[in-house]
Amino acid sequence: MYLKEIRSFFVGGNPVTLRRQPVLRQRLAQGATERHINMNGDIMTGQMYVQAFIQRNPCSDIPVLLWHGGGMTGVNWETTPDGRPGWLQGLLNDGWNVYVCDAVERGRAGWSPYPEVWSQPPLFRTKNEAWQMFRIGPTDGYHTDPLRRRAFPGSRFPVADFDYFACQWVPRWSGHETITTAAYEALLDITGPAIVIGHSQGGGFALRLAMQRPEDVQAVVALEPSGAPDDLLIPRLCPPHLVLWGDHFSEHAIWRDYRGTVAKHCSQLRLAGARVDERDLPELDIHGNSHFLMLDNNSDMLLAGITAWLRSRLSLPDRGTDG
């Protein structure tokens, strides 16, 4: 891996003027006195943060875009909670140009005021909810005391580092599909044809953009997408799709419902002639994966399978034979 550059930029965003805001008086610097703070004026909202890792000699002109899930940021791709290299490092080692996103309202993309711009306050995920929603353990398996928590037998998630994982969660808002889709489209305007790997909510956006921008989405890898578009016409030339599912769906009704929505979408894609490969890991005798496939202890193996699929579907040479 020889990087040509690492750079960051913002895409999307629109100017908004705030009016009728109260003028505050607060201290903002150490040792300073209070001063007036006037938040009336112009701001930007709806932007997304992107960090690009560009190779000197990439394995393909087609970059990989990494889209995270709800209440998360691009940190999901950088490292695992137990300190192993994340999929960003693996993709770079394999020769890909990679773009890591912090979606609208997440991480370095920043916030907008509410209720002045966003009508609702943010939602904050608790460890209690995440334990069962991420299918790390049963609903009654979470306890404040880590020693009393009960994970699923054979869980591949680094359970001992669950509290450390919770440090990276960020606030999230519901009902922001339109502005987030617009930001992802703005990114495709810059990158041109790309591969999109999306997790959870990001996987749902990847499925949507494959319908809206088939000329720019060359392939979709959706890791346990939490939704799928139901209001878009399937394009004549639809990119290939790979969808991965982990374990323990029988213990979670919400995820069974999400998966049913995605299954319907995949069926419609196949009827339209698209290539859609679904990998149910337990059916492949790979057990214990949580909702966070890229953080589980077999993440390197899963990524190797994904990159092999991409090379096959896009007719790219194997990295081991192209020098």
C-alpha positions in Angstrom: 0.0 0.0 0.0 1.4 3.4 -1.1 -0.9 6.3 -0.5 -0.8 9.2 -2.9 -2.9 11.4 -0.6 -5.2 11.5 2.4 -7.7 14.4 2.2 -11.1 15.4 3.5 -13.9 17.5 2.3 -17.6 18.2 2.7 -20.4 17.5 0.2 -24.0 18.7 0.2 -25.3 21.4 2.5 -27.5 24.4 2.1 -27.5 27.8 3.6 -30.1 28.6 6.2 -30.7 32.0 8.0 -31.6 31.8 11.7 -33.8 34.6 13.1 -35.3 35.5 16.4 -32.7 33.7 18.4 -32.1 35.0 21.9 -28.8 36.7 22.5 -27.0 34.8 25.2 -24.3 35.8 27.6 -21.8 33.0 28.5 -18.1 32.4 29.2 -16.5 30.5 26.3 -12.8 30.6 27.1 -10.7 29.6 30.2 -10.1 32.6 32.4 -12.3 34.9 30.3 -15.4 36.8 31.3 -18.9 36.3 29.9 -19.6 37.8 26.5 -22.6 38.2 24.3 -23.4 35.3 21.8 -25.7 36.1 19.0 -26.7 33.1 17.0 -28.9 35.0 14.5 -27.4 34.8 11.0 -26.4 32.4 8.3 -25.4 28.8 8.8 -24.9 25.6 6.7 -27.0 22.5 7.2 -27.3 19.1 5.5 -23.6 18.6 4.7 -21.6 15.3 4.9 -18.0 14.8 5.8 -15.8 12.6 3.7 -12.2 11.4 4.1 -10.5 10.1 1.0 -7.6 7.7 0.9 -6.1 7.7 -2.6 -3.5 5.1 -3.7 -0.5 5.8 -5.9 -1.2 2.6 -7.8 -4.8 1.5 -7.1 -6.1 -1.9 -8.1 -9.0 -0.3 -9.9 -10.2 3.1 -11.0 -13.4 2.4 -9.2 -13.2 3.5 -5.6 -15.0 2.0 -2.6 -17.4 4.2 -0.6 -18.0 3.2 3.0 -21.4 4.2 4.5 -22.1 3.6 8.2 -25.3 2.8 10.0 -27.7 4.8 12.2 -26.2 6.6 15.2 -22.7 5.8 14.0 -19.8 7.4 12.1 -17.0 6.4 9.7 -15.1 5.2 12.8 -16.9 1.8 12.3 -14.6 1.1 9.4 -11.3 2.4 10.9 -10.7 -0.1 13.7 -12.6 -2.7 15.7 -13.5 -2.2 19.4 -10.8 -4.7 20.5 -8.1 -2.8 18.5 -7.8 -4.9 15.3 -7.4 -3.1 12.0 -10.8 -2.3 10.4 -12.0 -2.7 6.9 -10.5 0.6 5.9 -7.0 -0.8 6.4 -7.9 -4.1 4.7 -9.3 -2.4 1.6 -6.2 -0.1 1.4 -3.9 -3.1 1.8 -5.8 -4.7 -1.1 -5.2 -1.7 -3.3 -8.5 0.2 -3.3 -9.1 3.9 -3.2 -11.5 4.4 -0.3 -13.8 7.2 0.8 -15.1 7.0 4.4 -18.2 9.1 5.2 -19.6 10.7 8.3 -23.2 11.1 7.1 -25.4 14.2 7.6 -25.8 15.0 11.3 -23.1 12.5 12.3 -19.6 13.1 13.7 -17.6 15.6 11.8 -20.5 16.4 9.5 -21.8 18.5 12.4 -25.3 19.3 13.7 -28.0 21.9 13.0 -30.1 23.7 15.6 -33.4 22.3 16.6 -36.3 23.1 16.4 -35.1 26.0 14.2 -33.7 23.7 11.4 -34.5 20.2 12.5 -37.9 19.8 14.0 -37.1 17.1 16.5 -34.4 16.6 19.1 -31.9 13.9 18.6 -32.2 10.3 19.7 -29.5 8.8 21.9 -29.0 5.0 21.9 -28.5 3.3 25.2 -26.3 0.3 25.8 -29.3 -1.6 27.0 -31.0 -1.2 23.6 -27.9 -1.7 21.6 -27.1 -5.0 23.3 -30.2 -6.6 21.9 -30.7 -4.5 18.7 -27.2 -5.3 17.6 -27.9 -9.0 18.4 -25.0 -9.4 20.7 -27.1 -11.0 23.3 -30.7 -11.7 24.3 -33.0 -8.8 25.3 -32.7 -9.7 29.0 -28.9 -10.4 28.7 -27.7 -6.8 29.2 -26.7 -5.7 32.7 -24.9 -2.4 33.8 -22.2 -4.6 35.4 -20.2 -6.0 32.5 -19.5 -9.2 34.4 -23.2 -10.0 34.6 -24.0 -9.5 30.9 -25.0 -12.6 28.9 -24.1 -12.7 25.2 -25.3 -15.3 22.7 -23.1 -18.4 23.0 -20.2 -18.2 20.6 -20.8 -14.5 19.9 -18.2 -13.2 17.5 -18.5 -9.6 18.6 -15.7 -8.5 21.0 -18.1 -8.5 24.0 -15.4 -7.5 26.5 -15.0 -4.2 24.6 -18.7 -3.4 24.3 -18.5 -0.4 26.7 -15.6 1.0 24.7 -17.6 0.5 21.5 -20.4 2.6 23.0 -18.0 5.6 23.2 -18.2 6.1 19.5 -22.0 6.2 19.2 -23.4 9.6 18.2 -26.9 11.3 18.3 -29.2 10.5 15.4 -32.4 11.9 14.0 -35.3 10.1 12.3 -36.9 11.2 9.1 -33.8 12.6 7.4 -33.7 10.2 4.4 -34.1 13.0 1.9 -31.2 15.2 3.0 -28.9 12.2 3.6 -29.7 10.8 0.1 -28.9 14.2 -1.4 -25.5 14.2 0.4 -24.7 10.7 -0.9 -25.7 11.8 -4.4 -23.4 14.8 -4.1 -20.5 12.4 -3.2 -21.2 10.3 -6.3 -21.1 13.6 -8.3 -17.5 13.9 -7.2 -16.3 10.3 -7.3 -18.1 9.1 -10.4 -18.6 5.4 -10.7 -18.0 3.7 -7.4 -18.6 0.6 -5.3 -20.7 1.2 -2.2 -20.4 -0.8 0.9 -23.1 0.1 3.4 -23.9 -1.2 6.8 -27.4 -1.2 8.4 -29.0 2.2 7.6 -26.1 2.9 5.2 -26.9 -0.4 3.5 -30.5 0.9 2.9 -29.1 4.1 1.4 -26.8 2.0 -0.8 -29.8 0.0 -2.2 -31.6 3.3 -2.9 -28.7 5.0 -4.7 -28.2 1.9 -6.8 -31.7 2.5 -8.2 -31.4 6.3 -8.5 -27.8 6.4 -9.9 -27.1 3.0 -11.6 -24.6 4.7 -13.8 -22.5 5.7 -10.8 -23.1 2.7 -8.4 -21.1 -0.1 -10.0 -21.8 -2.6 -7.2 -23.5 -2.7 -3.9 -22.4 -4.6 -0.8 -25.1 -4.3 1.9 -24.3 -5.5 5.3 -27.5 -6.3 7.1 -29.4 -3.3 5.5 -32.2 -2.1 7.8 -34.4 -1.1 5.0 -34.9 -0.9 1.2 -36.6 1.4 -1.2 -40.1 0.6 -2.1 -41.0 3.5 -4.4 -38.3 3.4 -7.1 -38.4 1.9 -10.5 -35.7 -0.7 -11.1 -33.3 0.6 -13.8 -32.7 -1.5 -17.0 -29.0 -1.8 -16.1 -29.0 -2.6 -12.4 -25.6 -3.1 -10.7 -24.8 -6.4 -9.0 -25.7 -6.7 -5.3 -24.2 -8.7 -2.5 -26.2 -8.8 0.8 -24.8 -10.4 4.0 -26.7 -11.5 7.1 -25.4 -12.5 10.4 -26.8 -14.7 13.2 -29.7 -14.8 15.7 -32.5 -13.4 13.7 -34.9 -15.9 15.3 -34.4 -14.0 18.6 -35.3 -10.5 17.2 -38.7 -9.6 15.7 -37.6 -6.1 14.5 -34.7 -7.5 12.5 -36.9 -10.2 11.0 -39.2 -7.4 9.8 -36.3 -5.4 8.4 -35.0 -8.5 6.7 -38.4 -9.2 5.1 -38.4 -5.7 3.6 -35.0 -6.2 2.1 -35.9 -9.7 0.8 -38.9 -8.3 -1.0 -36.6 -5.7 -2.7 -34.1 -8.3 -3.6 -36.8 -10.5 -5.2 -37.9 -7.5 -7.3 -34.3 -6.9 -8.4 -34.0 -10.6 -9.5 -37.3 -10.5 -11.4 -35.9 -7.5 -13.3 -32.8 -9.4 -14.2 -30.3 -8.0 -11.7 -27.6 -10.2 -10.1 -28.3 -10.4 -6.4 -26.3 -12.7 -4.2 -27.4 -13.1 -0.6 -25.1 -14.8 2.0 -26.8 -16.0 5.1 -23.8 -16.8 7.2 -25.3 -19.4 9.4 -26.5 -21.3 6.3 -22.9 -21.3 5.2 -22.0 -22.8 8.6 -20.6 -19.5 9.9 -22.2 -18.9 13.2 -22.1 -16.2 15.9 -22.0 -13.0 13.9 -23.7 -9.9 15.3 -25.2 -7.0 13.4 -21.7 -5.5 13.1 -20.1 -7.9 10.7 -17.1 -5.6 10.1 -16.3 -5.6 13.8 -16.8 -9.3 14.6 -13.7 -11.5 15.1 -14.0 -13.1 11.7 -14.2 -9.6 9.9 -11.0 -10.2 7.9 -12.4 -13.4 6.4 -15.7 -11.7 5.6 -13.9 -8.8 3.9 -11.8 -11.2 1.8 -15.0 -12.9 0.6 -16.4 -9.5 -0.3 -13.4 -8.3 -2.3 -13.2 -11.6 -4.1 -16.9 -11.1 -5.1 -16.2 -7.6 -6.2 -13.3 -8.7 -8.4 -15.4 -11.4 -9.9 -18.5 -9.3 -10.6 -16.5 -6.3 -12.0 -14.0 -8.6 -13.9 -11.0 -7.2 -12.0 -7.7 -9.1 -11.8 -6.8 -10.8 -8.5 -4.5 -8.5 -6.4 -2.1 -11.4 -6.0 -1.5 -11.8 -9.7 -1.5 -8.2 -11.0 1.9 -7.2 -9.6 
